[in-house]
Amino acid sequence: MLKVENLYKSFVAAKARRAPAAELQVLKGVNLQVARGEVVSILGPSGAGKSTFLRCINFLERADEGTITLGGYSVKVRAARKQDILYLRRHTAMVFQNYNLFQNRTALENVMEGLLVRKVPKKEAADKSRSFLDKVGLLEKADEYPSRLSGGQQQRVGIARALALEPSIILLDEPTSSLDPELVGEVLAVIRDMVKEHMTMLIVTHEIDFGREISDSVYLFDEGNIVEGNTTNEFFNNPKTERTIKFLERYKQNLNM
């Protein structure tokens, strides 16, 4: 389904006066695979490169080197053509940390947007979008603007927007990180329903318990590298690296607080 090989990404850091520009290497040759129908969670500290990795998959950021293969279609990122980028974007959908909804459009119009870009007839796009709003429990909010919705409701609109595109894989970037604690549950419930429908998902999350619950495989990112990747059971119960062991020890300490 999805195979990422040797992905590198650097940013040029802001330079001080008379100082040369510094290069910040965010991804250092990342390799990762997601099978069809599989849920894979990415864990790790802030600044480890997790969100950048997701954004590079569908070219919201362009990686410097590496190969991305989706459904048998391979793209070498350095030589990616417009049609290559379009293919990856048409077969992926992103759920963002901060919702990324159009504030001047209703919930329904936000879900419709991607379908209209793909030239789906307006009535068909509206009908389909209503069905996905219903799926996430927000049909009654179809005509509300984002400012009238809670954070959890806005994120559910974002999920409905992703689902409406019927992508090969959904990329979720910290889908609960901007939510108040009491709103987290409603978003996680929707994602659980997606898992039950065997949707292919790659999730960056700090909700470690949730990642453990829903994932087939788990990867730990640190300083632009994958420290360890394994089945969920092996990752949590038989970690192989010292870094993973320390990460899980801190996680267990937090559970006992």
C-alpha positions in Angstrom: 0.0 0.0 0.0 2.3 2.8 1.3 6.1 2.4 1.3 8.4 5.2 2.1 12.1 4.7 1.5 15.1 6.8 2.6 13.2 10.0 3.1 15.3 13.0 3.9 14.2 16.6 4.6 16.1 19.7 5.8 15.0 23.2 6.4 17.2 26.3 6.3 17.2 27.9 9.7 16.9 31.7 10.1 20.4 33.1 10.1 21.8 35.8 12.4 23.4 38.9 10.8 26.6 38.1 9.1 26.2 34.4 10.0 25.9 31.7 7.4 22.5 30.0 7.0 22.3 26.8 9.1 20.7 23.7 7.8 18.4 21.8 10.1 18.0 18.1 9.1 14.5 17.0 10.2 14.2 13.6 8.5 17.3 11.5 8.2 16.5 8.6 5.9 13.2 7.4 7.2 11.8 4.0 6.0 8.2 3.0 6.8 5.5 0.8 5.4 1.7 0.6 5.9 -0.2 -2.3 4.4 -3.8 -2.0 3.1 -6.3 -1.9 5.9 -3.6 -1.4 8.5 -3.4 1.3 11.2 0.1 2.5 12.0 0.8 5.0 14.8 3.9 7.2 15.0 5.0 8.2 18.5 7.8 10.3 19.8 8.8 13.6 21.4 7.9 17.0 20.0 10.3 18.1 17.3 11.2 14.5 16.2 10.0 15.1 12.6 6.7 13.2 12.8 4.4 15.9 11.4 7.0 16.8 8.7 7.1 13.2 7.7 3.3 13.1 7.1 3.4 16.4 5.2 6.1 15.0 2.9 4.0 12.0 1.9 1.5 14.1 0.0 3.9 17.0 -0.8 2.6 19.6 1.5 6.3 19.7 2.1 8.7 18.5 -0.5 11.3 16.1 0.8 14.9 16.4 -0.4 15.5 12.7 -1.2 13.7 9.4 -1.1 11.0 7.4 -2.8 7.3 7.2 -1.9 5.3 4.3 -3.3 1.5 4.3 -3.0 -0.6 1.5 -4.5 2.3 0.4 -6.8 2.9 4.0 -8.0 6.4 5.1 -7.1 7.6 8.7 -6.9 11.2 9.8 -6.5 10.7 13.0 -4.6 13.6 14.9 -6.1 12.3 14.3 -9.6 8.6 14.4 -8.8 6.5 15.8 -11.7 3.2 17.6 -11.3 1.3 14.5 -12.3 3.2 12.5 -9.6 2.3 14.9 -6.9 -1.3 15.0 -8.1 -1.5 11.2 -7.9 -0.3 11.1 -4.3 -2.7 13.9 -3.3 -5.6 12.3 -4.9 -5.0 9.0 -3.1 -4.3 10.5 0.3 -6.3 12.7 2.7 -4.9 14.7 5.6 -6.5 15.4 9.0 -4.7 18.4 10.5 -3.9 19.3 14.1 -5.6 22.7 13.8 -8.6 21.6 11.7 -7.7 23.8 8.6 -11.3 24.6 7.9 -12.4 27.5 5.8 -13.9 29.9 8.3 -16.2 31.6 5.7 -17.8 28.3 4.7 -20.3 26.0 6.5 -19.4 22.6 7.7 -21.1 21.1 4.6 -19.2 23.5 2.3 -15.9 22.5 3.9 -16.6 18.8 3.3 -17.7 19.5 -0.3 -14.6 21.5 -1.2 -12.3 18.7 -2.2 -15.1 17.0 -4.1 -15.8 20.1 -6.1 -12.1 20.5 -6.9 -12.3 17.0 -8.3 -15.1 18.1 -10.6 -17.8 16.1 -8.8 -21.2 17.6 -9.7 -22.4 20.0 -7.0 -25.6 18.1 -6.0 -23.7 14.8 -5.8 -20.9 16.5 -3.8 -23.5 17.9 -1.4 -25.3 14.6 -0.9 -22.1 12.7 -0.4 -20.8 15.3 2.1 -24.1 15.1 4.1 -23.7 11.4 4.3 -20.2 11.7 5.8 -21.2 14.5 8.2 -23.9 12.0 9.3 -21.2 9.4 9.7 -19.3 11.6 12.2 -22.5 12.6 14.0 -22.7 16.2 12.7 -25.5 16.2 10.1 -27.5 18.6 12.2 -24.5 21.0 12.1 -24.2 21.0 8.3 -25.1 24.7 7.9 -23.1 26.0 10.8 -19.8 27.9 10.4 -16.7 26.7 12.1 -16.9 29.6 14.6 -20.1 28.1 15.9 -18.6 24.6 16.4 -16.6 23.3 19.3 -13.0 22.1 18.6 -14.1 18.5 18.7 -16.9 19.2 16.2 -14.5 21.1 13.9 -12.1 18.2 13.9 -14.9 15.8 13.1 -15.8 18.0 10.1 -12.1 17.7 9.1 -12.4 13.9 9.4 -15.6 13.9 7.3 -13.8 16.0 4.7 -11.0 13.4 4.5 -13.5 10.5 4.4 -15.5 12.1 1.6 -12.5 11.9 -0.7 -12.4 8.1 -0.3 -8.6 8.0 -0.2 -6.3 5.0 -0.2 -4.8 6.1 3.1 -5.8 8.8 5.6 -2.9 10.7 7.3 -3.8 12.0 10.8 -1.5 14.6 12.3 -2.1 14.8 16.0 -5.9 14.9 15.6 -6.6 15.6 19.2 -3.7 17.9 20.2 -5.6 21.1 19.9 -8.6 19.9 21.8 -9.7 20.4 25.4 -9.5 17.1 27.3 -13.3 16.7 27.5 -13.5 16.9 23.7 -10.8 14.3 22.9 -13.2 11.4 23.4 -15.6 12.4 20.7 -12.8 12.5 18.1 -11.3 9.2 19.2 -14.7 7.6 19.0 -14.9 8.5 15.3 -11.4 7.2 14.6 -12.3 3.9 16.4 -15.3 3.6 14.0 -12.9 4.1 11.1 -10.7 1.3 12.4 -13.7 -1.0 12.5 -14.2 -0.3 8.8 -10.6 -1.3 8.1 -9.6 2.0 6.7 -5.8 2.4 6.1 -4.5 5.0 8.4 -1.1 6.5 9.5 -1.5 8.5 12.7 0.9 10.8 14.5 -0.3 10.9 18.1 0.6 11.7 21.7 -2.4 9.6 22.9 -0.2 6.6 23.6 -3.0 4.5 25.1 -5.1 5.1 22.1 -2.3 4.3 19.7 -1.8 1.1 21.5 -5.5 0.2 21.4 -6.1 0.8 17.7 -2.7 0.2 15.9 -1.4 -2.9 14.1 2.1 -1.4 14.2 3.8 1.4 16.1 6.9 3.4 15.2 9.0 5.6 17.5 10.5 8.7 16.0 13.4 10.6 17.6 15.6 13.3 16.1 14.5 12.6 12.5 15.0 8.8 12.7 12.8 5.8 13.3 14.3 4.4 16.5 12.1 1.3 16.4 9.1 -0.1 14.5 7.3 -3.2 15.3 3.9 -4.8 15.8 2.0 -3.1 18.6 2.3 -6.1 20.9 6.1 -6.4 20.4 6.7 -2.6 20.6 5.0 -2.3 24.0 5.9 -5.7 25.5 9.3 -6.5 24.0 11.0 -3.2 23.0 14.4 -3.7 21.3 16.2 -0.4 21.8 17.3 1.5 24.9 15.5 4.7 23.6 12.2 2.8 23.2 12.6 1.3 26.7 13.2 4.8 28.2 10.2 6.2 26.2 7.9 3.5 27.5 9.2 3.8 31.1 8.3 7.5 31.1 4.9 6.6 29.6 4.3 4.1 32.4 5.4 6.6 35.0 2.8 9.1 33.7 0.1 6.4 34.0 1.0 6.0 37.7 1.0 9.7 38.5 
